[in-house]
Amino acid sequence: MQEKLFVYEDSSASPASDGRFLNEMSLAVQPNMSVSGWPTEAGSKALTGFTAIYDATVVERLKAAGAAIKGSVYMSEFGFGLAGDSAGAALSQDQVDCVLMTDTMGEARVAACLSGAFGFKPSYGMVSRFGLIGLVPSMECYGILAKNLADISKVMSVVAGNDPRDLSMPNFGDDVEPPDFNPMAKTTESIGTIGVVTDCLDSLPEDESRAFEGMISKLENNGLQIQKVRLKDFDLAPTVHNVIGAVEASSSAGKYDGVRYGHRAPEAKNWNEMYLNSRGESFGLLVKTYLFQGAYFQYENYDAIVDAARVRTRLIAETEAALEQCDMLMLPAWRGSPDPSGAATIDSVYDVFAMTVIANITGHPAVTLPGMVKCKNTDLGLQLTGPRFKDSQLLSMAARLTKLARKGI
């Protein structure tokens, strides 16, 4: 366990005591989320010395609701994977009540499994990304890590909703129903039909598959309706995310050139050399590999991008079709290997998040419940996915399922 949990701590932060909604709640963010005056280096040498000049939309809303933002925790470079991440440790060591962390391929949900917490990824477009320094704009969003679902619901009730500064968001109130997050203590959503994604079971080791199927049997024995569903392109999800994500990352990282801010290589002979050297020195090996992949797909194998986009469309359609049959889908959050903090190659990172990337591809909300599927003392996490923009209903059903589990399911 690393000694320091925070990259930056705000000694003046204290929860409000004036009755505001998030009164007495403390939070941490990652240093790719803009807090005015705070160092915001996104875990990368490319942004060395950069300080945010404004608050991200979510930070504005959290502050207005009375939350104390204690500081920023360590993170992987641009939130890609979990190497060096201290969000889960900050939560499990009672430093804060909640952590906001980037969920690009499932980081919040897998971190939850590792720290015995709940991890939530909202629907894409539910929460404004204005002020988030990201890498894969069409698939990343704010994730929430917390010890209970009630805190996740409270935070979502504050941060969700319209923001004209984020053009990727729908206009809630027109064709899209506005978000309504009821307190978890007053959950009204009953657990309907749960769709088990059978395609994921084939990729699990035998002992992990037995553990997951054992949980399904317990749910059925307690009267819950289980239905098997198929996502035919499920196994292609990591490849789809890899291709599209690498291309978007290559484009997003183009602005880190050492000219206006961030790391600048010393002793260059001219501007061109300064630019090339600064780019070469600015990124870690994992992210640099990802950027090279993106450039390859853009300039040498564009057909791969087209194919990935087609499969992404199919995955969205398959997920929507499955959710027309069921109220929510259920699958493990991860396979228990390899070690998320030690994943140092693109393949090993995607292996860690093989079960979670699909929700980032399709934009559906997903939540991970702790302690319900264990194999050899490893918490595989019970991951639930619901219809897009029905985040509140998903959290409500997850709360009911958690309550049943605590009664001995």
Secondary structure, DSSP 8 states (H G I E B T S, - for coil): --S--EEEE-TT-----S--TTTT-EEEE-TTB--TTSB--TT-GGGTT-B-SS--HHHHHHHHTT-EEEEEE--SGGG-SSTT--HHHHHHTTS-SEEEEEESSSHHHHHHHHHT-EEEE--TTTB--TTB--S-TTT-EEEEEESSHHHHHHHHHHHBS--TT-TTS--BTTTB-------GGG-------EEEEGGGGGGS-HHHHHHHHHHHHHHHHTT--EEEE--TTGGGHHHHHHHHHHHHHHHHGGG-SSSSSS---SS-SSHHHHHHHHHHHHS-HHHHHHHHHHHHHHHT-HHHHHHHHHHHHHHHHHHHHHHHH-SEEEEES--S-S-GGG--SHHHHHHHTTTTHHHHHHT--EEEETTSSEETTEE--EEEE--TT-HHHHHHHHHHHHHHHHTT-
